């Protein structure tokens, strides 16, 4: 296994879990609910996560041509779950295609764009993207539980998804 295949597997698992989280809401409206003290809905975080991966992995490393509108990720409302799931699938496809074509020799090189005023090596930045995704995925899980009143898990972050078969 290489770092790229491991990151692809991790992000693939997280993207599948994100889809499962959205499907566990009873309706589209609850995805966009904003309970007191919760700054972002699951819908907003889904737009943000898909945009983040499509820009930082797809556009910057895979030359997909994706143009990010980060402000819109946080401003849009009431996007249907079906559309959100399509965005998740598009992000998953772009991540997989990019990692399959990426030369592992680029990993120790400096990531192509400055992020947050820093220039990190590509591998470290990709690891950050995975951790960032998992962080927001946990927020979505709690959002769903608060909004629906159901404490059941969707089976998030299953270890078997990482096993070699």
C-alpha positions in Angstrom: 0.0 0.0 0.0 1.1 3.5 -0.7 0.2 6.7 1.1 -2.0 7.7 -1.9 -3.9 4.4 -1.9 -4.3 4.7 1.9 -5.6 8.2 1.7 -7.9 7.2 -1.2 -9.3 4.4 0.9 -9.8 6.6 4.0 -11.5 9.4 2.1 -13.6 6.9 0.2 -14.8 5.5 3.5 -15.5 8.9 4.9 -17.4 10.0 1.7 -19.5 6.8 1.9 -20.2 7.5 5.6 -21.2 11.1 4.7 -23.7 9.7 2.2 -25.1 7.3 4.8 -25.4 10.1 7.3 -27.5 12.1 4.9 -29.7 9.2 4.1 -30.4 8.6 7.8 -32.2 11.9 8.1 -36.0 11.5 7.8 -36.3 14.3 5.1 -34.5 17.0 3.2 -35.6 19.8 5.6 -34.0 18.1 8.6 -30.6 18.1 6.9 -30.8 21.9 7.0 -32.1 22.3 10.5 -30.1 24.6 12.8 -30.7 23.7 16.5 -29.6 26.3 19.0 -25.8 26.4 19.4 -25.1 24.6 16.2 -23.5 26.9 13.7 -23.7 24.7 10.6 -26.2 22.3 9.3 -25.3 18.9 7.8 -26.2 20.4 4.4 -23.8 23.2 4.8 -21.0 20.9 6.0 -21.7 18.5 3.1 -21.3 21.4 0.6 -18.1 22.5 2.3 -16.6 19.0 2.4 -17.4 18.2 -1.2 -16.1 21.6 -2.3 -13.0 21.3 -0.2 -12.0 17.9 -1.7 -12.9 18.9 -5.3 -10.8 22.0 -5.0 -7.7 20.9 -3.0 -7.4 17.4 -4.5 -9.4 17.5 -7.8 -8.5 21.0 -9.1 -5.1 21.5 -7.6 -3.6 18.0 -8.0 -5.9 16.5 -10.7 -6.4 19.5 -12.9 -10.2 18.9 -13.0 -10.9 22.5 -13.7 -13.3 22.7 -10.7 -13.7 26.3 -9.5 -14.6 26.6 -5.8 -17.0 29.1 -4.4 -16.4 28.7 -0.7 -18.8 31.5 0.3 -21.6 29.7 -1.5 -20.8 26.5 0.4 -21.8 28.4 3.6 -24.6 30.5 2.0 -26.7 28.0 0.1 -29.7 26.5 1.8 -32.3 23.8 1.2 -30.3 21.9 -1.5 -32.1 18.5 -1.8 -30.3 15.4 -0.4 -30.3 13.9 -3.9 -28.2 16.8 -5.1 -25.9 16.6 -2.1 -25.3 12.9 -2.7 -24.5 13.7 -6.3 -21.9 16.2 -5.1 -20.4 13.5 -2.8 -20.2 11.0 -5.6 -18.5 13.6 -7.9 -16.0 14.4 -5.1 -15.3 10.7 -4.6 -14.8 10.2 -8.3 -12.4 13.1 -8.6 -10.4 12.0 -5.5 -10.1 8.5 -6.9 -9.1 9.6 -10.4 -6.6 12.1 -9.0 -4.9 9.7 -6.6 -4.7 7.0 -9.3 -2.9 9.4 -11.7 -0.8 11.3 -9.1 3.0 10.5 -9.1 4.0 9.6 -5.5 7.1 11.6 -6.0 4.9 14.7 -5.6 4.1 13.9 -2.0 7.3 15.3 -0.4 7.1 18.4 -2.7 5.5 21.6 -1.6 1.7 21.6 -2.1 0.9 23.8 -5.2 -0.9 26.6 -3.4 -0.5 28.4 -0.1 -3.2 27.5 2.4 -3.9 29.5 5.5 -0.7 31.5 4.9 1.4 28.3 4.9 3.2 26.2 2.4 3.1 22.6 3.5 4.4 19.5 1.7 1.7 17.7 -0.3 1.6 14.6 1.9 1.1 16.5 5.1 -1.6 18.7 3.5 -3.4 15.6 2.2 -3.3 14.1 5.7 -4.8 17.4 7.0 -7.6 17.2 4.5 -8.5 13.7 5.7 -8.5 14.8 9.3 -10.5 17.9 8.4 -13.1 15.7 6.7 -13.3 13.3 9.6 -13.8 16.2 12.1 -16.7 17.6 10.1 -18.2 14.1 9.6 -18.3 13.8 13.4 -20.2 17.1 13.6 -22.7 15.9 11.0 -23.2 12.7 13.1 -24.0 14.7 16.2 -26.2 17.1 14.1 -28.2 14.2 12.9 -28.7 12.8 16.3 -29.7 16.1 17.8 -32.1 16.9 14.9 -33.7 13.5 14.7 -33.6 12.5 18.4 -32.2 9.1 17.4 -28.9 8.0 18.9 -28.3 5.1 16.5 -25.1 5.0 14.5 -24.8 4.7 10.7 -21.8 2.6 11.2 -19.4 5.4 10.7 -15.7 4.8 10.0 -15.9 1.0 9.7 -12.5 -0.6 10.0 -13.3 -3.4 7.5 -13.4 -0.7 4.8 -9.6 -0.3 5.3 -8.7 -4.0 5.2 -7.0 -5.6 2.3 -9.3 -8.2 0.8 
